[in-house]
Amino acid sequence: MREAPAYPILANEAARLRSLYSYDILDTPPDARFDNLAEIASSHFEAPIALVSLVDQDRQWFKAAVGLGARQTPREQSFCAHAIASKDEVLIIEDAWADPRFANNPLVTGDPHIRFYAGAPILASNGDPLGTICVIDRQPRLTHPRDARFLARLAANATTLLELHRNNALLHRAAERDPLTGLANRRGLDTALDAAVAAALDGRPCGLLYIDLDHFKEVNDTYGHEAGDRLLCDMADRLSGCVRAYDTVARIGGDEFVILLPAQVDEAMLAQIGRRILKACEEPFIVAGTPLRLSASLGGALAPRHAVEPGELLRTADRALYAAKRDGRGQLLIAGAPATEPPAEDASLEAELYRAIQENQLFLRWQAFHDLESGEVRGYEALVRWHHPRLGELSPAAFIPLAEACGLSGQLDSWVLEAATREAAAAPAHLFFAVNISAYWMARGDIARVVGQVLERSGLGPHQLILEMTERIAIDNAHRAQQHMEALSGIGVAVALDDFGTGYSSLSYLRQYPFDKLKLDRSFVTGIEEDPRGQVLAAGILHLAETLGIGVIAEGIETRAQAQLLQAAGCRTGQGFLWGQPQAAPWLAK
């Protein structure tokens, strides 16, 4: 007969272990996020040892450790095995020598010579205790109730990180489909791409088309995100109808699609399917009952002709796509092929955009940030518009790509920053104002000096300005982006990470860069009322941001239920059509 264990066994031990194993975290490599929690605990308590520990069937395993080289200990010696028995309390042992449960424990009588222990249970989302975050000293200690409360807060943060880890593991293991369109998602594409490139290196060339809808953001801005989603589903159906049964059609983000053509593909076949897609997009899309004509731009590449690695093949096609958009949009460009001349209409638009900047045909609209609890306005985001003499009011999606293509980004950015700070300076001082910055600013070496001069001319306080940048801008200019952010912080200007969660590197960028705020992308908000997993993930991001001292603004809120769920999860600020469309500066109308 097996001897009774020297630690308490929970009544629901089997269910507890199932909960633990569902996180798929045991024996995983070190993670800086958990390491950070252990370091915070060690620093706060001035304790030589701090652990993020998980209690397995027969062992205690350390996800993070400060001051201890071992990765695990037997459960029968584990203090944490006792701590999880009272999942609602923090276990504090002020002197292990005086506690009969631990006086003869090998970890007390021998290395690491534990005398003091405090451990707060880490709970699963269903309440099952999984382990603890604990601090250990080689000397006895007295504690204050606030110490237990602080440790409990760290344990709650550990739970958040566990939820993020589990969701990430589930996505990487099983989620290979895009929930909106039913197409493959980025993971599904990567799986197919790895196999196709491997076959290409064995003599069976493959091809890839990178596809982007031109001016799609304008549809969202004008008709709302629900209409935009229906258009994306329509686009997915059209793309699927243009390819063979064994080709892979994927949606990898926003309005970006990829088609992978495996097995014996040459440039002629790639061009043929590309032209078929362009033809399919000539038929108007029906959006909110209105027929709209939206073109698509395509970039193509072949393996092994243009790339011999999956990631490089995708990047090569992406660069070809960028060149296609730069040279006029609505066309296909295969890597290495000469660019076509831009259509006369776009050449005319170039000249008109230049005049618009010089002659103040541009104007601003402001979208408010609201306090989710009180509904009060906390600030505004500046959105540029163009009053075109022939085409009427145009959103940024209609002309920013043109500005980037023809070298007018710098002039456009300068106009927006000058106009936005000038208008904002007339607003009440308690409001903050956000302005988007482009890759042009990241390429400059003097962004802090230029922004400082603009603020001085306008009279807007630096603490009222937030500059928003996307993850892609940071990736493309990694070292310089970090330098610029530090310089901006030095003059009191905050920087926000826009569209958080749409890229693969978002979490690592929160650690690498000193962002003051992040804007939770609308993909986390849309449909959150009916998506329990989405609610957990959003709550996890909010708790993580709070731990890192980063404020969160939720984008794309369209219903009161979304606002209430986000507020309950800890989000304080939101933005979206729930409170109305972007408008002219309301403080100037008073």
BASE-547528 format. One line per 3 residues: for each residue x, y negated, z of C-alpha. Coordinates in nm, 2 decimals. Each point is the difference from the previous one (the first is absolute). Layout:
! BASE-547528
X,Y,Z  ...
//
This chain:
! BASE-547528
0.00,0.00,0.00  0.13,-0.35,-0.09  0.08,-0.21,0.31
-0.22,-0.30,0.06  0.16,-0.32,-0.13  0.15,-0.25,0.24
-0.21,-0.28,-0.16  -0.38,-0.06,-0.04  -0.18,0.14,-0.30
-0.29,-0.20,-0.13  -0.34,0.16,-0.03  0.00,-0.08,-0.37
0.36,0.09,-0.07  -0.07,0.18,-0.32  -0.19,-0.30,-0.14
0.27,-0.24,0.13  0.27,0.19,-0.19  -0.21,0.00,-0.32
-0.03,-0.38,0.04  0.38,-0.03,0.04  0.07,0.22,-0.30
-0.24,-0.20,-0.21  0.24,-0.30,0.01  0.27,0.21,-0.17
0.26,-0.19,0.19  0.19,0.26,0.20  0.36,0.05,-0.11
-0.02,-0.30,-0.24  0.31,-0.23,-0.05  0.05,-0.31,0.22
-0.24,-0.29,-0.07  0.11,-0.36,0.07  -0.36,-0.09,0.11
0.00,0.26,0.28  0.37,-0.08,0.08  -0.11,-0.36,0.05
-0.27,0.10,0.25  0.26,0.20,0.21  0.24,-0.30,-0.02
-0.27,-0.24,0.12  -0.08,0.23,0.29  0.36,0.04,0.10
0.06,-0.38,-0.02  -0.31,-0.10,0.19  0.06,0.24,0.29
0.38,-0.03,-0.02  0.00,0.38,0.00  0.29,0.20,-0.13
-0.23,0.26,-0.16  -0.33,-0.05,-0.20  -0.18,0.26,-0.21
-0.28,0.04,-0.24  -0.08,0.36,0.08  -0.25,0.25,-0.14
-0.09,0.31,0.20  -0.01,0.31,-0.21  -0.11,0.35,0.10
0.33,0.09,0.17  0.21,-0.31,-0.03  0.02,-0.37,0.03
0.13,-0.16,-0.33  0.12,-0.36,-0.02  -0.10,-0.20,-0.30
0.21,-0.29,0.13  0.26,-0.01,0.28  0.21,-0.27,0.16
0.29,0.12,0.23  -0.06,0.37,-0.06  0.18,0.21,-0.26
-0.23,0.31,0.01  -0.29,0.03,-0.24  -0.22,0.23,0.22
-0.02,0.17,0.34  -0.20,0.30,0.12  -0.36,-0.09,0.09
0.04,0.17,0.34  0.26,-0.27,0.09  -0.20,-0.29,-0.15
-0.13,-0.28,0.21  -0.21,-0.10,-0.30  -0.19,0.34,0.02
-0.13,-0.13,0.33  -0.07,-0.35,-0.13  -0.23,0.12,-0.27
-0.22,0.18,0.25  -0.14,-0.33,0.11  -0.05,-0.16,-0.33
-0.17,-0.31,0.14  0.28,-0.09,0.25  0.37,-0.08,-0.02
0.20,0.25,0.20  0.26,-0.16,0.22  0.26,0.19,0.20
0.19,-0.25,0.21  0.24,0.26,0.14  0.01,0.35,-0.15
0.20,0.13,0.30  -0.30,-0.07,0.22  -0.26,0.17,-0.23
-0.03,0.37,0.05  -0.10,0.05,-0.37  0.34,-0.13,-0.12
0.25,0.03,0.29  0.15,0.32,-0.14  -0.05,-0.09,-0.37
0.33,0.06,-0.19  -0.04,-0.35,-0.15  0.00,-0.14,0.35
0.27,0.21,0.16  0.22,-0.01,-0.32  0.04,-0.22,-0.30
-0.15,-0.25,-0.06  -0.07,-0.02,0.38  -0.35,-0.14,-0.02
-0.11,-0.19,0.32  -0.26,-0.24,-0.14  -0.26,0.08,-0.28
-0.29,-0.20,-0.14  -0.20,0.14,-0.29  -0.31,-0.12,-0.18
-0.20,0.25,-0.20  -0.01,-0.04,-0.38  -0.35,0.10,-0.11
-0.13,0.13,-0.33  -0.28,-0.18,-0.17  -0.24,0.25,0.16
0.14,-0.06,0.34  0.22,0.31,0.03  0.33,-0.07,0.18
0.30,0.08,-0.23  0.29,-0.12,0.20  0.13,-0.32,0.17
0.21,-0.30,-0.03  0.22,0.01,0.31  0.29,-0.17,0.18
0.25,0.18,0.22  0.26,-0.12,0.26  0.26,0.18,0.19
-0.09,-0.21,0.31  -0.33,0.00,0.19  -0.22,-0.31,-0.07
-0.31,-0.17,0.13  -0.25,-0.12,-0.26  -0.27,-0.27,-0.05
-0.34,0.07,-0.16  0.09,-0.23,-0.29  0.28,0.25,-0.09
-0.26,0.27,-0.05  -0.21,-0.23,-0.21  0.29,-0.09,-0.22
0.10,0.36,-0.06  -0.37,0.08,-0.08  0.01,-0.27,-0.27
0.31,0.15,-0.15  -0.17,0.34,0.00  -0.30,-0.15,-0.19
0.25,-0.13,-0.26  0.15,0.34,-0.03  -0.35,0.14,-0.07
-0.03,-0.26,-0.28  0.33,0.11,-0.15  -0.10,0.37,0.02
-0.32,-0.08,-0.19  0.20,-0.19,-0.27  0.24,0.30,-0.02
-0.28,0.25,-0.04  -0.18,-0.21,-0.27  0.32,-0.04,-0.19
0.07,0.38,0.02  -0.35,0.08,-0.12  0.03,-0.24,-0.29
0.33,0.14,-0.10  -0.12,0.36,0.03  -0.35,0.00,-0.13
-0.12,-0.33,-0.14  0.09,0.01,-0.36  -0.32,-0.16,-0.14
-0.10,-0.37,-0.01  -0.33,-0.02,0.19  -0.15,-0.28,-0.22
0.06,0.14,-0.35  0.06,0.37,0.07  0.33,-0.02,-0.20
0.33,0.12,0.14  0.16,-0.25,0.24  0.36,-0.09,0.04
0.08,0.33,0.18  -0.18,0.20,-0.26  0.19,-0.18,-0.27
0.34,0.06,0.18  -0.07,0.37,0.01  -0.08,0.02,-0.37
0.28,-0.23,-0.09  0.26,0.21,0.18  -0.10,0.31,-0.19
-0.02,-0.19,-0.34  0.34,-0.16,0.03  0.15,0.34,0.11
-0.15,0.15,-0.32  0.13,-0.29,-0.21  0.35,0.07,0.12
-0.05,0.36,-0.12  -0.08,-0.12,-0.35  -0.38,-0.08,0.02
-0.01,-0.39,-0.01  -0.28,-0.18,0.18  -0.14,-0.35,-0.03
-0.16,-0.25,0.24  -0.22,-0.30,-0.05  -0.03,-0.27,0.26
-0.33,-0.19,-0.03  -0.12,-0.33,0.15  -0.33,-0.17,-0.05
0.05,-0.37,-0.10  -0.17,-0.25,0.22  -0.17,0.26,0.22
0.04,-0.21,0.32  -0.23,-0.26,-0.16  -0.28,0.25,-0.01
0.04,0.06,0.38  0.01,-0.37,0.07  -0.30,-0.08,-0.22
-0.23,0.30,0.05  0.12,0.16,0.32  0.19,0.32,0.08
-0.29,0.23,-0.05  -0.03,-0.11,-0.36  0.37,0.03,-0.04
-0.01,0.36,0.13  -0.26,0.09,-0.25  0.21,-0.14,-0.28
0.30,0.21,0.12  -0.22,0.32,-0.01  -0.10,-0.09,-0.36
0.37,-0.05,-0.09  0.08,0.34,0.16  -0.26,0.17,-0.22
0.13,-0.17,-0.31  0.36,0.10,0.07  -0.11,0.36,0.07
-0.17,0.01,-0.34  0.32,-0.10,-0.18  0.22,0.28,0.11
0.03,0.38,-0.02  -0.13,0.23,0.27  0.34,0.08,0.15
0.12,-0.37,0.01  0.00,-0.17,0.34  -0.20,-0.33,0.04
0.08,-0.18,0.33  -0.10,-0.32,0.17  0.29,-0.11,0.21
-0.13,-0.33,0.14  -0.23,-0.29,-0.07  -0.06,-0.01,-0.38
0.32,0.20,-0.08  -0.03,0.34,-0.17  0.25,0.25,-0.13
-0.04,0.27,-0.26  0.25,0.29,0.00  0.03,0.20,-0.32
0.20,0.32,0.07  0.15,0.24,-0.25  0.15,-0.09,-0.34
-0.09,-0.37,-0.02  0.17,-0.24,-0.24  -0.02,-0.37,-0.06
-0.26,0.04,-0.27  -0.23,0.20,0.22  0.05,-0.25,0.29
-0.09,-0.29,-0.23  -0.30,0.18,-0.14  -0.15,0.05,0.34
0.09,-0.35,0.10  -0.19,-0.14,-0.30  -0.29,0.22,0.08
-0.02,-0.16,0.35  0.02,-0.35,-0.14  -0.28,0.09,-0.24
-0.21,0.14,0.29  0.04,-0.33,0.19  -0.14,-0.21,-0.29
-0.35,0.11,0.10  -0.13,-0.26,0.26  -0.02,0.10,0.36
-0.34,-0.06,0.17  0.06,-0.18,0.32  -0.30,-0.11,0.21
-0.22,0.03,-0.31  0.24,-0.22,-0.20  0.21,0.13,-0.29
0.37,-0.10,0.05  0.29,0.06,-0.23  0.32,0.09,0.19
0.31,0.11,-0.18  0.26,0.25,0.13  0.38,-0.02,-0.02
0.20,0.32,-0.03  0.36,0.09,0.05  0.14,0.33,-0.11
0.31,0.21,0.06  0.13,0.35,-0.09  0.20,0.26,0.19
0.28,0.08,-0.05  0.05,-0.27,-0.26  -0.06,-0.30,0.23
0.04,0.16,0.34  0.11,0.33,0.16  -0.16,-0.05,0.34
-0.37,-0.03,0.09  0.03,-0.34,0.18  0.21,-0.15,-0.28
-0.25,0.11,-0.26  -0.27,-0.17,0.18  0.21,-0.32,0.05
0.10,0.00,-0.36  -0.37,0.01,-0.11  -0.08,-0.27,0.26
0.27,-0.22,-0.15  -0.14,0.06,-0.35  -0.34,-0.10,0.14
0.14,-0.32,0.14  0.15,-0.08,-0.33  -0.33,0.07,-0.18
-0.18,-0.24,0.24  0.27,-0.26,-0.04  -0.02,0.02,-0.38
-0.37,-0.06,-0.02  -0.19,0.28,0.18  -0.26,0.23,-0.16
0.26,0.20,-0.17  0.23,0.31,0.03  0.37,-0.02,0.04
0.22,0.31,0.01  0.34,-0.03,0.17  0.27,-0.10,-0.24
-0.24,-0.11,-0.27  0.01,-0.37,-0.12  -0.25,-0.22,0.16
-0.29,-0.13,-0.21  -0.06,-0.37,-0.05  -0.26,-0.14,0.25
-0.34,-0.08,-0.15  -0.05,-0.36,-0.11  -0.27,-0.04,0.26
0.24,0.08,0.28  0.26,-0.24,-0.15  -0.27,-0.27,0.00
-0.08,0.09,0.37  0.37,-0.04,0.09  0.00,-0.36,-0.12
-0.34,-0.06,0.16  0.12,0.13,0.34  0.31,-0.22,-0.02
-0.22,-0.30,-0.06  -0.24,0.11,0.27  0.28,-0.01,0.26
0.13,-0.33,-0.12  -0.35,-0.16,-0.03  -0.16,0.13,0.32
-0.26,0.22,-0.17  0.06,0.24,0.29  -0.19,-0.02,0.32
-0.03,0.20,0.33  -0.27,0.20,0.16  0.03,0.11,0.36
-0.11,0.34,0.14  -0.05,-0.02,0.38  0.15,0.23,0.27
-0.26,0.07,0.27  0.03,0.10,0.36  -0.19,0.34,0.01
-0.13,-0.05,0.35  -0.13,-0.36,-0.02  -0.03,-0.05,-0.38
0.19,-0.32,0.03  0.24,-0.11,-0.29  0.36,0.05,0.10
0.16,-0.10,-0.33  -0.01,0.02,-0.38  0.18,0.15,-0.29
0.08,-0.21,-0.30  -0.12,0.14,-0.34  0.10,-0.18,-0.31
-0.25,-0.04,-0.29  0.04,-0.15,-0.35  -0.27,-0.21,-0.16
0.06,0.10,-0.36  -0.15,-0.25,-0.25  -0.13,0.29,-0.22
-0.03,0.30,0.23  -0.13,-0.17,0.31  0.11,0.10,0.35
0.27,0.27,0.00  0.12,0.20,0.30  0.37,0.07,0.07
-0.02,0.34,-0.17  -0.07,-0.17,-0.33  0.31,-0.21,0.00
0.26,0.10,0.26  0.13,0.29,-0.22  0.03,-0.25,-0.28
0.19,-0.24,0.23  0.24,0.29,0.09  0.05,0.10,-0.36
0.08,-0.35,-0.13  0.21,-0.12,0.28  -0.25,-0.24,0.16
-0.02,0.18,0.34  0.23,-0.24,0.17  -0.20,-0.31,-0.11
-0.33,0.17,0.08  0.12,0.10,0.35  0.13,-0.35,0.07
-0.33,-0.15,-0.10  -0.20,0.23,0.22  0.22,-0.05,0.31
0.00,-0.38,-0.04  -0.38,-0.01,-0.06  -0.08,0.25,0.28
0.21,-0.17,0.27  -0.13,-0.35,-0.10  -0.36,0.11,0.03
0.07,0.20,0.31  0.16,-0.29,0.18  -0.34,-0.17,0.02
-0.15,0.29,0.18  -0.03,0.04,0.38  0.34,0.10,0.15
-0.12,0.32,0.16  -0.06,0.17,-0.35  0.27,0.19,-0.18
0.04,0.03,-0.38  0.13,0.28,-0.22  0.17,-0.05,-0.34
0.11,0.29,-0.22  0.36,0.00,-0.12  0.12,0.18,-0.31
0.32,0.18,-0.09  0.13,-0.34,-0.13  0.04,-0.12,0.36
0.19,0.31,0.10  0.25,-0.07,-0.27  0.07,-0.35,0.13
0.28,-0.05,0.25  -0.16,-0.30,0.18  -0.36,0.09,0.06
0.01,-0.12,0.37  0.15,-0.33,-0.10  -0.26,-0.05,-0.28
-0.29,0.10,0.22  0.12,-0.23,0.27  0.01,-0.29,-0.24
-0.35,0.07,-0.12  -0.13,0.01,0.35  0.17,-0.33,0.09
-0.16,-0.17,-0.31  -0.34,0.14,0.09  0.00,-0.05,0.37
-0.12,0.36,0.07  0.16,0.16,0.30  0.23,0.30,-0.07
-0.19,0.21,0.26  -0.32,-0.04,-0.21  0.15,0.16,-0.32
0.01,0.37,-0.08  0.17,0.12,-0.32  -0.14,0.32,-0.13
0.22,0.25,-0.20  -0.08,0.34,-0.14  0.20,0.32,0.07
0.12,0.01,-0.36  0.16,-0.35,0.04  0.19,0.12,0.30
0.11,0.33,-0.17  0.12,-0.18,-0.30  0.20,-0.26,0.21
0.07,0.20,0.32  0.31,-0.17,0.13  -0.10,-0.35,-0.11
-0.35,0.04,0.13  0.13,0.08,0.35  0.23,-0.31,-0.01
-0.29,-0.22,-0.12  -0.23,0.12,0.27  0.25,-0.07,0.27
0.06,-0.34,-0.14  -0.37,-0.08,-0.01  -0.04,0.12,0.35
0.27,-0.24,0.10  -0.21,-0.30,-0.12  -0.32,0.14,0.16
-0.17,0.14,-0.31  -0.16,0.34,0.03  0.01,0.28,-0.26
-0.27,0.25,-0.07  0.01,0.34,-0.18  -0.29,-0.01,-0.24
-0.20,0.31,-0.12  0.15,0.21,0.29  -0.05,0.37,-0.06
0.00,0.01,-0.38  0.36,0.10,-0.03  0.21,0.29,0.12
0.24,-0.21,0.21  -0.23,-0.22,0.20  0.07,0.15,0.34
0.38,0.00,-0.05  -0.02,-0.37,-0.12  -0.17,-0.09,0.33
0.31,0.13,0.17  0.25,-0.15,-0.25  -0.14,-0.35,-0.04
-0.11,-0.25,0.26  -0.36,-0.05,-0.12  -0.22,-0.21,0.22
-0.33,0.13,-0.14  -0.13,0.27,-0.23  -0.31,-0.01,-0.21
-0.18,0.34,0.02  -0.09,0.08,-0.36  -0.36,0.03,-0.09
0.04,0.37,-0.09  0.01,0.06,0.38  -0.32,-0.21,0.04
-0.22,0.12,-0.29  -0.23,0.28,0.12  0.14,0.00,0.35
-0.35,0.03,0.14  -0.04,0.35,-0.13  0.36,0.11,0.03
0.10,0.12,0.35  0.35,0.08,-0.12  0.04,-0.34,-0.15
-0.11,-0.15,0.33  0.26,0.19,0.19  0.27,-0.10,-0.25
-0.10,-0.37,0.01  0.00,0.01,0.38  0.35,0.17,0.00
0.14,-0.27,-0.22  -0.15,-0.27,0.22  0.15,0.16,0.32
0.34,0.03,-0.17  0.00,-0.36,-0.11  -0.10,-0.11,0.35
0.29,0.20,0.14  0.24,-0.17,-0.24  -0.15,-0.34,0.07
-0.14,-0.05,-0.35  -0.33,-0.16,-0.06  -0.25,0.17,-0.24
-0.25,-0.16,-0.24  -0.24,0.24,-0.16  -0.08,-0.08,-0.36
-0.31,0.07,-0.21  -0.26,0.01,0.28  -0.34,0.00,-0.17
-0.24,0.13,0.27  -0.07,-0.07,0.36  0.05,0.36,0.09
0.36,-0.01,-0.14  0.07,-0.31,0.21  -0.13,0.17,0.31
0.19,0.32,-0.05  0.33,-0.19,-0.06  -0.06,-0.22,0.31
-0.07,0.31,0.21  0.33,0.15,-0.13  0.19,-0.31,0.12
0.01,-0.22,-0.31  -0.05,-0.37,0.09  -0.01,-0.17,-0.35
-0.17,0.08,-0.32  -0.06,-0.14,-0.35  -0.25,0.09,-0.27
-0.33,-0.06,-0.18  -0.19,0.07,0.32  0.05,-0.37,0.09
-0.03,-0.13,-0.36  0.19,-0.07,-0.31  0.32,-0.21,-0.02
-0.09,-0.37,0.01  0.15,-0.35,-0.03  0.16,-0.12,0.31
-0.30,-0.05,0.24  0.19,-0.23,0.23  0.05,-0.25,-0.29
-0.37,-0.01,-0.06  -0.08,-0.12,0.35
//
